[in-house]
């Protein structure tokens, strides 16, 4: 069995959470964060490396964003490009 098959159970619910978060701009809920934490702890107890988990979470993120490109663009957009009450002069400077 390859690394993906062994790590896959620890990604349960991640794509769905990411879809909801990226579509609405909301933060993950406490329950979602607790589930991610518990799955990460169980993965570590089962001998999976943090590197493998991060690599697969990033791959899942890329896959989810490919299907919701406008959401990814919105998340990655420069905050100074938002339509709000601030002028560009009031926006924080990038470093």
C-alpha positions in Angstrom: 0.0 0.0 0.0 1.4 3.4 -1.0 1.7 6.5 1.2 -1.5 8.1 -0.1 -3.6 5.1 0.9 -2.1 5.0 4.4 -2.5 8.8 4.9 -6.0 9.1 3.3 -8.0 8.2 6.4 -6.5 11.2 8.2 -7.7 13.6 5.5 -11.3 12.7 6.2 -13.5 15.7 6.0 -10.7 18.1 5.0 -11.8 18.7 1.4 -15.4 19.4 2.6 -14.2 21.8 5.3 -11.9 23.6 2.8 -14.7 23.9 0.3 -17.0 25.5 2.9 -14.3 27.8 4.2 -13.1 29.0 0.8 -16.6 29.4 -0.6 -17.8 31.6 2.2 -14.6 33.2 3.6 -15.5 31.9 7.1 -12.9 30.5 9.5 -13.0 26.8 10.3 -15.3 26.1 13.2 -13.9 24.9 16.6 -15.4 21.4 15.8 -13.6 21.3 12.5 -10.3 22.4 14.0 -10.7 19.8 16.8 -11.3 17.1 14.3 -8.2 18.1 12.3 -6.2 18.0 15.5 -7.5 14.6 16.6 -6.8 13.1 13.2 -3.3 14.6 13.2 -2.6 13.2 16.7 -3.9 9.7 15.6 -1.8 9.9 12.5 1.3 10.6 14.6 0.5 7.8 17.0 0.2 5.5 14.0 3.7 6.5 12.9 3.0 8.9 10.0 5.3 11.9 9.6 4.2 15.4 9.8 5.9 16.0 6.4 3.7 13.3 4.8 0.5 14.7 6.3 1.3 18.3 5.3 2.2 17.2 1.7 -1.1 15.4 1.4 -3.1 18.2 2.9 -1.5 20.6 0.4 -2.3 18.3 -2.5 -5.9 18.1 -1.3 -6.0 21.9 -1.1 -4.7 22.3 -4.6 -7.2 19.8 -5.9 -10.1 21.5 -4.1 -9.1 24.9 -5.3 -8.8 23.7 -8.9 -12.5 23.0 -8.8 -13.3 26.3 -7.1 -10.8 28.7 -8.7 -12.8 31.8 -8.0 -12.8 31.0 -4.3 -9.0 30.5 -4.4 -8.6 33.8 -6.2 -10.7 35.5 -3.5 -8.7 34.0 -0.7 -5.4 34.9 -2.3 -6.4 38.4 -3.4 -4.5 41.4 -2.1 -6.6 42.9 0.7 -6.0 46.3 -0.7 -8.1 45.3 -3.7 -11.3 44.8 -1.7 -14.2 47.1 -2.1 -14.6 48.5 1.4 -14.6 51.9 3.1 -10.9 52.2 3.2 -8.9 53.9 0.5 -5.7 52.4 -0.8 -3.8 55.0 1.1 -5.3 53.5 4.4 -4.4 49.9 3.4 -1.4 48.3 5.3 1.8 48.2 3.3 3.1 44.9 2.1 6.6 44.0 3.3 
